[in-house]
Amino acid sequence: VNEIINTCLTFLINNFAPVAIFCMITRGLAVYGIEYIRPTIVWMTTTMLGCIGLLFVVYPVAILVTTGLNPIPFVKKTAKIALFGAATQSSAATLPLNLRTCVEDLGCPEEISSFIMPTGMTIHMNGTTAMQIIAVTFIATAAGIDVTPAMLVAAALIAISCAMGTPPIPAAGTTLVYVVMMGVGLDTPLCMICYSLVLAMNYLPGMAVMPMNVVGDAAVNVIVSSKENALDKEKYLN
């Protein structure tokens, strides 16, 4: 069933999404002009800097605090995972490299890695969650809607749920921004125009989002392996 859903979504995204997004943006620019291009660039920059910042802060600090290990080897050894994830924008495509790096370079046992990594690929998508919350905030503010703390909390809860169900294929997380929008009541025509800009300009932010997803899986693997006293620390520090 998962393969059927992924195949259908990939077909729709590759064959229909470009035409649909082009029509939405053309209509939006014809009606509202180009005044929303600058906020879109701000959204792209915020997403990229936010995800990259979290990538180099949250995971190393989590490893240091929970395991007491030096996080520098982790950062160095997972750099190739981050780059591969940014290039493919797919957790599924990055899984073999991620699994091999955890077992051979980070010292995680294969029996733990073989459970955590596929599970993390499916439901552990921190970068997707962050991107969706930032995107919804951009859409609301660009459409002239006040963003309240209650709206942000609701958007965060919905984004976490959506991220857990997001297929590990390119652009799937951005497509599900629509679900978060509807959940917080962003259904005006102007919100739809801003959403079309998010869809169109997602490639570069997506390159920053995916490393946060895949490196997060490796970080959880290291933490769990260490807590289970199964981590090969000599291999990790080598």
Secondary structure, DSSP 4 states (H G I P E B T S, - for coil): -HHHHHHHHHHHHHHTHHHHHHHHHHHHHHHHTTTTHHHHHHHHHHHHHHHHHHHHHHHHHHHHHHH---SHHHHHHTHHHHHHHHHH--HHHHHHHHHHHHHHTS---HHHHHHHHHHHHHH--HHHHHHHHHHHHHHHHHTT----HHHHHHHHHHHHHHHHT--SSTTHHHHTHHHHHHHTT--SHHHHHHHHHHHHT-HHHHHHHHHHHHHHHHHHHHHHHHHTT---HHHHH-
